[in-house]
Amino acid sequence: MRPDSSRIRLILELRRGGVTDTAVLGAIERTPRELFVPEAFVDQAYENVALPIGFGQTISQPLVVARMTQALKVGRRMKVLEIGTGSGYQAAVLARLCRRLYTIEQHRELMRAAEARFARLGLSNVTTLAGDGRQGWPPLAPFERIIVTAAAAEIPAALAGQLAEGGILVLPLGADPAEQSVVRVTRTAEGLGTERLFPVRFVPLAFAAAAVGERQG
């Protein structure tokens, strides 16, 4: 099947899966997923499945990427923080929706590969950090939106603390993979509100010892 036909089929599948935000669907349609998967899996790039990318990590199922992005409610003028760059696919989708994306990845090799993909796609509004995402990116806080792409046992206090008022944090929550859900956390003047959105299975949130370098995308 030709890539264009595969993309159209995927977009239709995302619509059936509850993704109705046209900006999110457009960003996914314009992001070539085949650039973000290992060569051995290129023929599955537009299947609605998660695929391995090395280091025990995966590129998420497109429906999960789309639903988490939709839940984040990203605006064109927003500053967004992503914890867990991975292949860079989620970051590339978000970069098409926001003013500036900051993304942190603990594995240097994955980060370098993601940076090369961002450059190839001309995504100049992405800034990367190789290192530990547990504490977020304090010098650049607050963020209007934060997304975490690995499962945490509880809502990370440091990340919640870096949300601007009215800001949204979206992350998979749950220590047991069989009981994980994507949760949306919203900061208001009164504090934090949480909503459980849909069940997922993510690799656990794990980190290196310290942040070790920043690069401009």
Phi, psi and omega in degrees: 000136180293148181306320181299318179294321179296318179296316180299317179299318180296316180300319178297322178294321178295320177300315179295334180275006175101008178270111185245348181290115185292330178293318178295313179299321179294319179296320179291320179297327182272357182256112185286099186297336180297338177286345189253000181247152176301152184306324182295343184246011183302324181292348178253010187302327182254016169278150181275064182222153170282149182226146180289144178234007180099165178059027180072015182253165177226158164272127189293157173305133181306324179297322178292316176303314183294317182290322177293321178295317178299318180296333182286337178054057184282138175249158185301331185260010188272153172257124188239140175247131175244132175255113180103078183294319182058231179288339184098359184295310178301319179298317181296322176295313181296322183299334178281352185247342187239173177284314183214133178244130174246129186224137185241135178221134183281333183268113183302320182296318176296320180296315180299317179296319178296318179301319179296322179292318179301317180296317180299325181272357180071030180273088187273359182258023180247128174244132187248153175221124176268118180157206189271120182269001185302324184263009180069220181222073190307319182298339183256356180290155005274161177248144178281334177218142175225136176231138178243130187251028171214159189277131175254150178287331178210166181294120181296120184299321182296321180289316177301324180290343180264007175280133170292159175299131186086357182284161182233135173244128177240130181203155170282136184232134176139127180287328180267117181305333181284349184232026180278147173221150169282131183241140174250122179251128180240130177268126175239177178298335182272346182139214183251134172247144182234145176227133171271129189256306182197154182285147178213173170225112181239156170294153182289151176289121180218151190222155168283180188286325186200158175293139188230011175159145182244143175225145178268130178272000000 
